[in-house]
Amino acid sequence: MGFAEQVLPVLAPKLRLALDQLRRIVPGKWAKLEEIRLRAEQPLQVEIGQSFLVTGAGELTADPEQALKVGGADLLRTLQLIGGNSLYTLEEELKEGFITLVGGHRVGLAGECLVARGALLRLKRVTSLNVRIARELKGIGGVLLPFLAQEGRPLRTMIISPPQAGKTTLLRDLIRSFSNGEGLSAPAKVGLVDERGEV
């Protein structure tokens, strides 16, 4: 299942239609999609190596007047679809500021919060959703394997980089590589604690 089948169904209908049209019109660009930005009363925006706005017909544009406007109702409907029509099921994830979709895609949230005694109680009004597309890139960790193992065993390693530089993608590939025994004397038993459901 590709990311379109995982992400499009959780978007409000008019957004889903525009992005599905984009997928059909420019499949090469769609395959490189990195982010979908939904901001209340702002144009629908995508990141494909650079930022583009999207029209209701699914065409890329730089003109905000031609772009499809995302309404507050579109944001609410998208959240409802993500939560299976029960926002209560997302309560804890909403407090974290993001939701992880099937496939590891992440939806970042921004808006007004209800805070008591320094603790976030809930998100009152969502003003922005940012969908970051997860990718599996097999083999990208291969060049690092010789530096991450010694005497046939994995070393303790910390992966550090700025946002959207591929930490999760790299980690996913290293887990696959080590569990297959690549760069090691034998396949490793890999245990993963993924409390955010990203990997």
C-alpha positions in Angstrom: 0.0 0.0 0.0 1.4 3.4 -1.0 1.3 6.6 0.9 -1.7 7.9 -1.2 -3.8 5.0 0.1 -2.8 5.7 3.7 -3.0 9.5 3.7 -5.7 10.6 1.2 -8.6 8.8 3.0 -8.0 10.8 6.2 -8.3 14.2 4.5 -11.5 16.2 4.2 -13.3 15.4 0.9 -12.4 18.6 -1.0 -8.7 18.3 0.0 -8.7 14.6 -0.9 -10.2 15.3 -4.3 -7.7 18.1 -5.1 -4.7 16.0 -4.0 -6.0 12.9 -5.8 -6.2 15.0 -9.0 -2.6 16.2 -8.4 -1.5 12.6 -8.1 -3.1 11.8 -11.5 -1.9 15.0 -13.3 1.8 14.9 -12.2 2.6 11.4 -10.9 6.3 12.1 -11.0 6.0 15.0 -8.6 3.5 13.2 -6.5 6.0 10.4 -5.9 8.4 13.0 -4.4 5.7 14.5 -2.1 7.2 15.3 1.3 4.5 17.3 3.1 0.9 18.5 2.9 0.3 21.7 4.8 -3.3 22.6 5.9 -3.7 26.0 7.5 -7.1 27.5 8.4 -8.2 30.0 5.7 -4.9 29.6 3.8 -4.1 27.9 0.5 -3.6 24.2 0.3 0.2 23.8 0.2 2.5 20.9 -0.6 6.3 20.4 -0.3 7.8 18.6 -3.3 11.5 19.7 -3.1 10.0 23.2 -2.9 6.7 24.7 -1.8 3.7 24.7 -4.2 0.1 25.7 -3.8 -2.6 23.4 -5.1 -5.8 24.4 -7.0 -9.1 22.7 -6.6 -8.4 20.9 -9.9 -5.2 19.5 -8.5 -2.8 21.8 -10.4 0.3 23.3 -8.9 0.4 27.1 -8.7 2.3 29.9 -7.1 -0.8 32.1 -7.1 -2.6 32.1 -3.7 -5.8 33.4 -5.5 -5.9 30.3 -7.7 -5.2 27.9 -4.8 -7.8 25.9 -2.9 -8.5 27.5 0.5 -8.5 25.3 3.5 -11.3 26.1 5.9 -11.6 25.5 9.6 -14.3 22.8 8.8 -11.8 21.0 6.6 -9.3 20.9 9.5 -12.0 19.6 11.8 -13.2 17.0 9.3 -9.6 15.8 8.7 -9.1 15.3 12.4 -12.4 13.4 12.7 -11.3 11.1 9.9 -7.9 10.6 11.4 -9.6 9.6 14.7 -12.2 7.4 13.1 -14.9 10.0 13.9 -14.0 10.0 17.6 -11.6 12.8 18.6 -11.5 11.2 22.1 -9.4 8.4 20.7 -6.7 11.0 19.8 -6.7 12.9 23.1 -3.3 11.8 24.3 -1.7 12.2 20.8 -3.2 15.7 20.5 -1.4 16.6 23.7 1.9 15.5 22.1 1.3 17.8 19.2 1.3 15.2 16.5 -0.6 12.0 15.4 1.0 9.1 13.7 -0.9 7.5 10.8 -0.7 4.0 9.5 2.6 3.7 7.6 4.4 6.1 9.9 3.2 9.3 8.3 3.0 12.1 11.0 0.5 14.8 11.3 1.8 17.8 13.3 -0.8 20.1 14.9 -0.9 23.8 15.8 -3.7 25.7 17.5 -5.0 27.1 20.7 -4.5 25.0 23.9 -6.1 24.7 27.2 -3.4 24.7 29.9 -3.8 24.3 33.7 -0.9 24.4 36.2 1.6 24.3 33.3 0.2 21.1 31.9 -1.5 20.8 28.5 -5.1 19.6 29.0 -6.3 19.6 25.5 -6.2 21.3 22.1 -9.1 23.7 21.9 -9.0 24.8 18.3 -6.7 23.4 15.6 -5.5 26.0 13.1 -2.9 24.0 11.2 -2.2 20.4 10.3 1.1 19.4 8.6 1.2 15.9 7.1 4.8 14.6 6.8 5.1 11.6 4.4 7.2 8.7 5.7 9.4 6.9 3.2 11.2 3.6 3.2 14.5 3.9 1.4 16.2 0.5 1.6 20.0 0.5 1.7 20.5 4.1 2.8 22.2 3.0 6.0 24.6 0.6 4.2 27.5 3.1 4.0 27.2 3.6 7.8 27.2 -0.1 8.8 31.0 -0.5 9.1 31.0 2.4 11.6 28.1 1.0 13.7 29.4 -2.5 14.4 32.5 -3.8 16.0 33.6 -7.4 16.2 30.4 -8.4 14.5 28.1 -6.7 17.0 26.1 -3.4 16.8 27.5 -0.5 18.8 25.5 2.0 20.8 24.6 4.8 18.4 22.8 8.1 18.6 21.2 9.6 15.5 21.1 13.4 15.5 19.9 15.7 12.7 17.6 18.7 12.1 13.9 18.0 11.4 13.1 16.2 8.2 16.6 15.1 7.5 15.8 11.4 7.6 16.5 10.2 11.1 13.5 7.8 11.2 14.1 6.7 7.6 17.7 5.9 8.5 16.7 4.1 11.7 14.1 2.0 9.9 16.8 0.9 7.4 19.4 0.1 10.1 16.9 -2.0 12.0 16.2 -4.0 8.8 19.9 -4.3 8.0 20.9 -5.5 11.5 18.0 -7.9 11.8 19.1 -9.4 8.4 22.7 -9.6 9.6 24.1 -7.0 7.2 27.4 -5.7 8.6 27.4 -8.2 11.4 28.7 -11.7 12.0 25.1 -13.0 12.3 21.5 -11.6 12.2 20.8 -9.6 15.3 17.7 -9.9 17.4 16.4 -6.4 17.3 13.9 -5.1 19.8 12.4 -1.7 19.1 10.5 0.5 21.6 8.6 2.9 19.4 6.3 4.8 21.9 5.3 7.3 19.2 4.5 4.7 16.5 6.8 6.3 14.0 9.0 3.4 12.8 
